[in-house]
Amino acid sequence: MDNIMSEIKMRVKKKIVLVAHDNMKKELLEWALFNKNILAKHELFATGSTGKILIKALEMPVNCFKSGPLGGDQQIGAKIAEGGIDMAVFFWDPLEPQPHDVDVKALLRIAAVYNIPIACNRATADFIISSHLMNEVYERIVVDYELTQKTRNDMFAQDDELQNCRQPGDVIK
């Protein structure tokens, strides 16, 4: 059975989360300053210390979650699942183990589940932010896992019912 798809509308004013591990904060800050005029057109979110740095440097509002290791990554994941984040710029350090690596993996997974653009390095962030889609309504297609699962369960329940139906002449054991 095929997955059931649905669409989530991203408005012209995107909800963008900016996250950086400690070794990557300088690079994210440089990128954000370079793209300040574009970012100003959107609603920004960030984890704790990254958000404080961005507020001061960009001189614009940033909605802050907790620090990543203190639950911020999970808050972002929940916001993505609720439809409250349209894209993520997450400069993580692939060479530095993090105490909350499982949270990082969960955040990357939920971004994939909800098909949100996620940039994990500057080049990808540059490509995404310079896309014409940043200035347009965009409907991203996602698998509706809840409806797909319900449909599959209903299908299996019907199969079970058919197998449990007795026909005239069936021998009952």
N, CA, C and O of each residue as an XYZ file, in Angstrom:
692
protein
N       0.837     -1.177      0.000
C       0.000      0.000      0.000
C       0.883      1.241      0.000
O       1.900      1.292      0.691
N       0.486      2.236     -0.778
C       1.237      3.482     -0.854
C       0.956      4.369      0.355
O      -0.091      4.268      0.995
N       1.915      5.236      0.646
C       1.718      6.212      1.711
C       0.697      7.252      1.270
O       0.577      7.560      0.084
N      -0.029      7.783      2.232
C      -0.980      8.854      1.971
C      -0.241     10.173      2.200
O       0.374     10.380      3.246
N      -0.309     11.045      1.223
C       0.438     12.295      1.276
C      -0.492     13.451      1.628
O      -1.691     13.416      1.352
N       0.093     14.469      2.243
C      -0.649     15.707      2.479
C       0.306     16.865      2.234
O       1.509     16.670      2.059
N      -0.243     18.065      2.225
C       0.570     19.244      1.975
C       0.518     20.173      3.177
O      -0.521     20.317      3.821
N       1.636     20.794      3.467
C       1.723     21.810      4.513
C       2.165     23.095      3.842
O       3.202     23.141      3.180
N       1.374     24.133      4.018
C       1.645     25.408      3.358
C       2.657     26.225      4.168
O       2.481     26.466      5.362
N       3.708     26.635      3.483
C       4.682     27.568      4.047
C       4.354     28.935      3.457
O       4.364     29.103      2.238
N       4.073     29.882      4.291
C       3.719     31.231      3.830
C       4.962     31.960      3.319
O       6.081     31.459      3.432
N       4.750     33.136      2.762
C       5.872     33.938      2.268
C       6.813     34.270      3.426
O       8.033     34.203      3.280
N       6.240     34.628      4.576
C       7.051     34.892      5.768
C       7.310     33.549      6.448
O       6.439     32.996      7.120
N       8.521     33.042      6.258
C       8.878     31.725      6.777
C       9.220     31.799      8.271
O       9.630     32.840      8.783
N       9.041     30.678      8.941
C       9.444     30.516     10.339
C      10.736     29.712     10.321
O      10.730     28.510     10.055
N      11.849     30.396     10.609
C      13.182     29.817     10.443
C      13.839     29.637     11.804
O      13.901     30.573     12.600
N      14.325     28.438     12.064
C      15.073     28.203     13.292
C      16.561     28.175     12.955
O      16.982     27.555     11.979
N      17.342     28.855     13.781
C      18.800     28.927     13.625
C      19.439     28.286     14.847
O      19.174     28.683     15.981
N      20.279     27.297     14.606
C      20.908     26.543     15.687
C      22.376     26.328     15.335
O      22.715     26.100     14.174
N      23.235     26.402     16.333
C      24.655     26.127     16.090
C      25.289     25.544     17.344
O      25.062     26.024     18.454
N      26.073     24.519     17.148
C      26.892     24.008     18.246
C      27.988     25.021     18.552
O      28.289     25.893     17.737
N      28.574     24.897     19.728
C      29.542     25.896     20.196
C      30.622     26.218     19.174
O      30.911     27.390     18.930
N      31.221     25.197     18.575
C      32.300     25.422     17.610
C      31.818     26.036     16.300
O      32.630     26.438     15.466
N      30.499     26.109     16.116
C      29.932     26.594     14.854
C      29.183     27.923     15.010
O      28.673     28.463     14.029
N      29.115     28.446     16.229
C      28.356     29.679     16.464
C      28.914     30.855     15.668
O      28.153     31.655     15.125
N      30.230     30.962     15.598
C      30.851     32.071     14.858
C      30.450     31.998     13.384
O      30.113     33.015     12.779
N      30.485     30.800     12.810
C      30.130     30.638     11.393
C      28.654     30.971     11.150
O      28.318     31.622     10.160
N      27.773     30.524     12.056
C      26.346     30.845     11.905
C      26.120     32.347     12.039
O      25.334     32.926     11.288
N      26.797     32.977     12.983
C      26.652     34.419     13.174
C      27.099     35.185     11.926
O      26.427     36.121     11.493
N      28.230     34.786     11.357
C      28.707     35.433     10.121
C      27.685     35.258      8.999
O      27.401     36.201      8.260
N      27.140     34.064      8.874
C      26.143     33.789      7.838
C      24.889     34.635      8.066
O      24.352     35.220      7.125
N      24.424     34.699      9.314
C      23.214     35.452      9.634
C      23.426     36.953      9.390
O      22.529     37.624      8.880
N      24.581     37.475      9.740
C      24.864     38.890      9.490
C      24.895     39.179      7.992
O      24.377     40.201      7.543
N      25.494     38.290      7.230
C      25.546     38.456      5.776
C      24.139     38.454      5.170
O      23.873     39.156      4.195
N      23.245     37.657      5.761
C      21.881     37.502      5.239
C      20.844     38.252      6.076
O      19.655     37.936      6.017
N      21.279     39.228      6.842
C      20.408     39.956      7.776
C      19.168     40.524      7.087
O      18.064     40.403      7.619
N      19.325     41.134      5.927
C      18.184     41.752      5.246
C      17.145     40.721      4.819
O      15.945     40.995      4.851
N      17.596     39.558      4.426
C      16.658     38.490      4.047
C      15.990     37.933      5.304
O      14.774     37.748      5.330
N      16.777     37.668      6.339
C      16.235     37.103      7.573
C      15.220     38.044      8.219
O      14.285     37.585      8.875
N      15.392     39.341      8.043
C      14.486     40.329      8.638
C      13.055     40.193      8.122
O      12.118     40.661      8.769
N      12.880     39.566      6.978
C      11.554     39.383      6.385
C      10.824     38.174      6.953
O       9.667     37.929      6.611
N      11.493     37.419      7.816
C      10.953     36.164      8.312
C      10.914     36.168      9.833
O      11.479     37.057     10.471
N      10.250     35.177     10.412
C      10.208     35.030     11.869
C      11.309     34.063     12.279
O      11.398     32.949     11.762
N      12.145     34.503     13.214
C      13.315     33.715     13.605
C      13.125     33.055     14.964
O      12.490     33.596     15.870
N      13.700     31.873     15.064
C      13.738     31.095     16.297
C      15.169     30.621     16.481
O      15.921     30.528     15.510
N      15.550     30.324     17.705
C      16.892     29.794     17.964
C      16.911     29.118     19.329
O      16.026     29.327     20.159
N      17.930     28.311     19.538
C      18.142     27.750     20.865
C      18.818     28.807     21.731
O      19.305     29.819     21.227
N      18.842     28.565     23.027
C      19.276     29.512     24.049
C      20.408     30.464     23.745
O      20.171     31.619     23.392
N      21.637     29.995     23.878
C      22.777     30.906     23.732
C      22.925     31.409     22.298
O      23.346     32.546     22.088
N      22.591     30.591     21.322
C      22.629     31.041     19.928
C      21.643     32.195     19.735
O      21.962     33.183     19.074
N      20.464     32.069     20.302
C      19.459     33.119     20.200
C      19.929     34.427     20.810
O      19.732     35.491     20.224
N      20.546     34.358     21.978
C      21.044     35.574     22.639
C      22.095     36.270     21.782
O      22.097     37.495     21.661
N      22.978     35.490     21.196
C      24.023     36.048     20.323
C      23.377     36.713     19.097
O      23.769     37.810     18.700
N      22.394     36.042     18.507
C      21.745     36.567     17.305
C      20.951     37.842     17.592
O      20.985     38.784     16.800
N      20.245     37.877     18.708
C      19.466     39.068     19.073
C      20.381     40.284     19.165
O      20.075     41.355     18.640
N      21.504     40.097     19.841
C      22.449     41.207     20.032
C      23.072     41.635     18.699
O      23.146     42.828     18.404
N      23.512     40.678     17.906
C      24.225     40.998     16.661
C      23.294     41.489     15.552
O      23.634     42.427     14.830
N      22.130     40.868     15.414
C      21.220     41.221     14.325
C      20.309     42.396     14.670
O      19.756     43.049     13.784
N      20.162     42.655     15.965
C      19.273     43.716     16.441
C      17.859     43.534     15.899
O      17.224     44.471     15.415
N      17.395     42.292     16.001
C      16.023     41.970     15.601
C      15.502     40.876     16.521
O      16.285     40.176     17.162
N      14.182     40.727     16.589
C      13.624     39.716     17.497
C      13.940     38.286     17.054
O      13.927     37.956     15.869
N      14.221     37.463     18.047
C      14.448     36.032     17.842
C      13.718     35.311     18.979
O      13.970     35.590     20.151
N      12.834     34.407     18.646
C      12.139     33.599     19.647
C      13.104     32.525     20.132
O      13.609     31.738     19.332
N      13.362     32.488     21.435
C      14.379     31.560     21.958
C      13.765     30.361     22.667
O      12.842     30.487     23.472
N      14.305     29.203     22.342
C      14.010     27.973     23.066
C      15.076     27.801     24.130
O      15.962     28.645     24.265
N      15.001     26.730     24.878
C      16.061     26.399     25.835
C      17.334     26.043     25.074
O      17.303     25.835     23.861
N      18.424     25.976     25.777
C      19.679     25.504     25.192
C      19.469     24.078     24.682
O      18.703     23.311     25.263
N      20.158     23.730     23.588
C      19.998     22.404     22.987
C      20.090     21.249     23.973
O      19.176     20.425     24.030
N      21.178     21.163     24.760
C      21.315     20.043     25.695
C      20.287     20.054     26.830
O      20.094     19.041     27.502
N      19.634     21.185     27.042
C      18.650     21.301     28.122
C      17.212     21.167     27.622
O      16.265     21.523     28.323
N      17.063     20.649     26.401
C      15.734     20.400     25.860
C      15.368     21.253     24.664
O      14.300     21.065     24.082
N      16.227     22.189     24.280
C      15.926     23.068     23.158
C      15.743     22.323     21.839
O      14.849     22.649     21.059
N      16.592     21.319     21.589
C      16.455     20.534     20.357
C      15.100     19.832     20.320
O      14.464     19.737     19.270
N      14.669     19.343     21.483
C      13.375     18.661     21.551
C      12.228     19.645     21.383
O      11.208     19.313     20.779
N      12.389     20.872     21.922
C      11.363     21.894     21.723
C      11.224     22.238     20.236
O      10.115     22.417     19.732
N      12.346     22.327     19.554
C      12.315     22.607     18.117
C      11.616     21.474     17.376
O      10.784     21.720     16.503
N      11.953     20.234     17.722
C      11.308     19.081     17.095
C       9.796     19.114     17.287
O       9.041     18.834     16.356
N       9.356     19.457     18.501
C       7.915     19.549     18.766
C       7.285     20.658     17.927
O       6.183     20.499     17.403
N       7.985     21.771     17.806
C       7.472     22.904     17.017
C       7.372     22.520     15.534
O       6.433     22.922     14.847
N       8.340     21.747     15.050
C       8.278     21.257     13.668
C       7.046     20.368     13.497
O       6.297     20.521     12.532
N       6.836     19.438     14.434
C       5.702     18.506     14.355
C       4.365     19.243     14.400
O       3.386     18.791     13.807
N       4.321     20.377     15.102
C       3.093     21.177     15.193
C       2.886     22.066     13.967
O       1.838     22.696     13.827
N       3.885     22.120     13.076
C       3.791     22.982     11.901
C       4.278     24.396     12.152
O       4.018     25.290     11.347
N       4.977     24.614     13.253
C       5.414     25.951     13.636
C       6.805     26.341     13.177
O       7.260     27.445     13.478
N       7.493     25.468     12.459
C       8.811     25.767     11.886
C       8.774     25.346     10.428
O       8.351     24.237     10.099
N       9.227     26.253      9.548
C       9.227     25.962      8.110
C      10.570     25.484      7.594
O      10.631     24.714      6.635
N      11.638     25.930      8.215
C      12.973     25.518      7.772
C      13.957     25.683      8.907
O      13.708     26.409      9.869
N      15.086     24.993      8.780
C      16.103     25.030      9.830
C      17.478     25.259      9.223
O      17.824     24.712      8.176
N      18.240     26.081      9.911
C      19.665     26.239      9.620
C      20.351     25.743     10.885
O      20.307     26.395     11.929
N      20.982     24.589     10.775
C      21.540     23.914     11.945
C      22.995     23.591     11.664
O      23.314     22.553     11.085
N      23.871     24.489     12.078
C      25.300     24.276     11.894
C      25.801     23.431     13.067
O      26.118     23.951     14.138
N      25.863     22.138     12.843
C      26.354     21.237     13.890
C      27.768     20.816     13.543
O      28.173     20.826     12.380
N      28.492     20.455     14.553
C      29.902     20.104     14.392
C      30.020     18.596     14.221
O      29.881     17.855     15.194
N      30.274     18.125     12.994
C      30.318     16.685     12.750
C      31.535     15.999     13.365
O      31.561     14.772     13.466
N      32.526     16.753     13.770
C      33.744     16.154     14.322
C      33.808     16.209     15.845
O      34.734     15.667     16.448
N      32.842     16.852     16.459
C      32.850     17.006     17.916
C      31.675     16.255     18.518
O      30.524     16.601     18.253
N      31.943     15.225     19.330
C      30.826     14.522     19.963
C      30.087     15.461     20.924
O      30.705     16.257     21.631
N      28.773     15.356     20.936
C      27.944     16.201     21.786
C      27.286     15.332     22.862
O      26.942     14.178     22.604
N      27.113     15.880     24.057
C      26.449     15.090     25.099
C      24.991     14.788     24.759
O      24.391     13.875     25.325
N      24.438     15.549     23.848
C      23.033     15.363     23.466
C      22.911     14.905     22.012
O      21.982     15.301     21.309
N      23.855     14.068     21.563
C      23.837     13.563     20.179
C      22.508     12.906     19.806
O      22.051     13.032     18.670
N      21.890     12.208     20.754
C      20.618     11.549     20.447
C      19.541     12.592     20.144
O      18.673     12.360     19.302
N      19.594     13.739     20.827
C      18.630     14.810     20.560
C      18.864     15.405     19.176
O      17.915     15.724     18.460
N      20.133     15.552     18.806
C      20.486     16.080     17.485
C      19.949     15.142     16.410
O      19.342     15.586     15.435
N      20.175     13.845     16.594
C      19.685     12.862     15.625
C      18.162     12.894     15.538
O      17.598     12.793     14.448
N      17.505     13.035     16.673
C      16.041     13.095     16.687
C      15.541     14.340     15.954
O      14.534     14.286     15.247
N      16.238     15.450     16.121
C      15.853     16.682     15.431
C      16.013     16.538     13.916
O      15.145     16.958     13.151
N      17.119     15.946     13.495
C      17.331     15.723     12.059
C      16.276     14.764     11.494
O      15.810     14.938     10.368
N      15.911     13.765     12.277
C      14.896     12.802     11.841
C      13.539     13.476     11.691
O      12.850     13.258     10.694
N      13.145     14.293     12.668
C      11.823     14.930     12.608
C      11.769     15.941     11.466
O      10.717     16.143     10.861
N      12.907     16.580     11.172
C      12.964     17.492     10.017
C      12.725     16.703      8.725
O      12.053     17.186      7.814
N      13.272     15.500      8.651
C      13.064     14.655      7.470
C      11.619     14.163      7.399
O      11.024     14.147      6.321
N      11.054     13.762      8.532
C       9.674     13.275      8.567
C       8.709     14.342      8.047
O       7.787     14.039      7.289
N       8.928     15.593      8.460
C       8.028     16.675      8.066
C       8.528     17.438      6.841
O       7.984     18.485      6.491
N       9.560     16.913      6.197
C      10.054     17.426      4.930
C      10.347     18.919      4.972
O       9.991     19.654      4.050
N      10.999     19.367      6.049
C      11.376     20.775      6.081
C      12.806     20.915      5.565
O      13.649     20.061      5.835
N      13.080     21.978      4.831
C      14.461     22.202      4.386
C      15.345     22.398      5.613
O      15.008     23.159      6.520
N      16.468     21.711      5.627
C      17.404     21.862      6.747
C      18.816     21.966      6.178
O      19.282     21.097      5.441
N      19.471     23.049      6.545
C      20.846     23.283      6.099
C      21.777     22.975      7.250
O      21.663     23.563      8.326
N      22.686     22.066      7.028
C      23.641     21.684      8.068
C      25.019     22.287      7.842
O      25.949     22.029      8.606
N      25.150     23.092      6.790
C      26.414     23.776      6.532
C      26.131     25.054      5.748
O      25.022     25.267      5.259
N      27.136     25.885      5.642
C      26.951     27.204      5.035
C      26.553     27.131      3.561
O      25.701     27.899      3.114
N      27.152     26.228      2.815
C      26.819     26.135      1.389
C      25.337     25.811      1.195
O      24.668     26.436      0.371
N      24.832     24.854      1.938
C      23.419     24.497      1.823
C      22.537     25.657      2.271
O      21.519     25.948      1.643
N      22.927     26.315      3.352
C      22.167     27.476      3.823
C      22.129     28.567      2.756
O      21.094     29.200      2.547
N      23.251     28.785      2.088
C      23.300     29.788      1.014
C      22.350     29.422     -0.119
O      21.632     30.283     -0.628
N      22.338     28.157     -0.515
C      21.456     27.722     -1.596
C      19.987     27.901     -1.203
O      19.180     28.371     -2.005
N      19.646     27.528      0.024
C      18.251     27.624      0.456
C      17.812     29.083      0.539
O      16.767     29.449      0.000
N      18.602     29.915      1.209
C      18.160     31.300      1.437
C      18.137     32.122      0.151
O      17.425     33.123      0.065
N      18.914     31.703     -0.847
C      18.926     32.444     -2.111
C      17.890     31.902     -3.108
O      17.761     32.424     -4.216
N      17.164     30.868     -2.717
C      16.141     30.292     -3.594
C      14.966     31.260     -3.748
O      14.598     31.954     -2.800
N      14.384     31.300     -4.938
C      13.196     32.124     -5.164
C      12.029     31.660     -4.290
O      11.106     32.433     -4.034
N      12.062     30.406     -3.831
C      10.986     29.881     -2.995
C      10.934     30.546     -1.623
O       9.923     30.455     -0.927
N      12.018     31.212     -1.231
C      12.016     31.934      0.044
C      11.027     33.096      0.014
O      10.579     33.550      1.067
N      10.685     33.575     -1.160
C       9.800     34.741     -1.296
C       8.421     34.369     -1.817
O       7.669     35.230     -2.275
N       8.094     33.091     -1.746
C       6.819     32.616     -2.277
C       6.149     31.686     -1.279
O       6.790     31.128     -0.388
N       4.837     31.535     -1.454
C       4.138     30.475     -0.735
C       4.637     29.160     -1.316
O       4.819     29.035     -2.527
N       4.854     28.197     -0.456
C       5.332     26.885     -0.912
C       4.569     25.809     -0.151
O       4.417     25.892      1.067
N       4.097     24.812     -0.864
C       3.422     23.696     -0.213
C       4.335     22.487     -0.245
O       4.583     21.891     -1.294
N       4.826     22.142      0.933
C       5.703     20.976      0.979
C       4.851     19.729      1.190
O       3.885     19.731      1.951
N       5.234     18.682      0.502
C       4.491     17.430      0.533
C       5.098     16.537      1.608
O       6.309     16.323      1.655
N       4.230     16.026      2.464
C       4.695     15.150      3.544
C       3.840     13.890      3.572
O       2.680     13.896      3.159
N       4.426     12.828      4.058
C       3.671     11.602      4.286
C       2.792     11.845      5.505
O       3.283     12.270      6.551
N       1.515     11.582      5.377
C       0.606     11.672      6.523
C       0.674     10.322      7.244
O      -0.123      9.421      6.987
N       1.641     10.210      8.145
C       1.899      8.927      8.796
C       0.718      8.456      9.629
O       0.446      7.257      9.688
N       0.011      9.378     10.273
C      -1.135      8.979     11.097
C      -2.241      8.369     10.235
O      -2.773      7.307     10.558
N      -2.584      9.045      9.138
C      -3.633      8.532      8.256
C      -3.180      7.266      7.537
O      -3.966      6.337      7.355
N      -1.910      7.230      7.127
C      -1.369      6.030      6.482
C      -1.452      4.842      7.440
O      -1.868      3.754      7.041
N      -1.059      5.041      8.698
C      -1.094      3.954      9.680
C      -2.522      3.505      9.955
O      -2.793      2.308     10.045
N      -3.440      4.468     10.088
C      -4.837      4.117     10.326
C      -5.391      3.303      9.160
O      -6.075      2.301      9.366
N      -5.093      3.736      7.940
C      -5.569      3.012      6.752
C      -4.993      1.604      6.727
O      -5.702      0.649      6.410
N      -3.725      1.469      7.054
C      -3.105      0.136      7.089
C      -3.746     -0.732      8.161
O      -4.033     -1.906      7.927
N      -3.972     -0.150      9.347
C      -4.605     -0.919     10.426
C      -6.007     -1.365     10.029
O      -6.397     -2.503     10.289
N      -6.773     -0.459      9.390
C      -8.122     -0.813      8.940
C      -8.061     -1.940      7.909
O      -8.878     -2.861      7.939
N      -7.098     -1.864      7.007
C      -6.947     -2.884      5.978
C      -6.632     -4.243      6.618
O      -7.198     -5.265      6.232
N      -5.718     -4.240      7.605
C      -5.368     -5.495      8.274
C      -6.543     -6.029      9.086
O      -6.737     -7.242      9.171
N      -7.327     -5.135      9.681
C      -8.500     -5.559     10.447
C      -9.514     -6.224      9.523
O     -10.131     -7.226      9.884
N      -9.683     -5.651      8.311
C     -10.603     -6.264      7.345
C     -10.103     -7.642      6.933
O     -10.900     -8.570      6.795
N      -8.801     -7.789      6.734
C      -8.236     -9.095      6.387
C      -8.503    -10.103      7.496
O      -8.855    -11.251      7.225
N      -8.334     -9.670      8.757
C      -8.591    -10.555      9.894
C     -10.059    -10.965      9.939
O     -10.369    -12.127     10.203
N     -10.967    -10.020      9.682
C     -12.388    -10.325      9.681
C     -12.721    -11.339      8.588
O     -13.507    -12.261      8.807
N     -12.122    -11.165      7.422
C     -12.384    -12.094      6.321
C     -11.882    -13.493      6.670
O     -12.523    -14.491      6.341
N     -10.737    -13.556      7.336
C     -10.194    -14.859      7.699
C     -11.031    -15.525      8.782
O     -11.069    -16.751      8.880
N     -11.705    -14.709      9.597
C     -12.511    -15.266     10.685
C     -13.930    -15.618     10.252
O     -14.675    -16.240     11.010
N     -14.304    -15.225      9.041
C     -15.653    -15.546      8.540
C     -15.718    -17.029      8.176
O     -14.816    -17.563      7.531
N     -16.790    -17.677      8.598
C     -16.968    -19.090      8.258
C     -17.931    -19.207      7.093
O     -18.901    -18.458      6.973
N     -17.642    -20.132      6.277
C     -18.497    -20.416      5.125
C     -19.313    -21.679      5.433
O     -18.883    -22.513      6.230
N     -20.487    -21.821      4.805
C     -21.272    -23.051      5.013
C     -20.407    -24.270      4.672
O     -19.717    -24.307      3.653
N     -20.470    -25.228      5.531
C     -19.716    -26.442      5.310
C     -18.323    -26.422      5.914
O     -17.614    -27.428      5.875
N     -17.913    -25.248      6.490
C     -16.597    -25.189      7.138
C     -16.594    -26.124      8.335
O     -17.591    -26.234      9.049
N     -15.496    -26.783      8.546
C     -15.343    -27.661      9.694
C     -14.766    -26.826     10.828
O     -13.730    -26.179     10.672
N     -15.452    -26.846     11.977
C     -14.974    -26.097     13.144
C     -14.065    -26.995     13.930
O     -14.461    -28.095     14.316
N     -12.879    -26.560     14.173
C     -11.918    -27.379     14.916
C     -11.810    -26.910     16.328
O     -11.049    -27.479     17.110
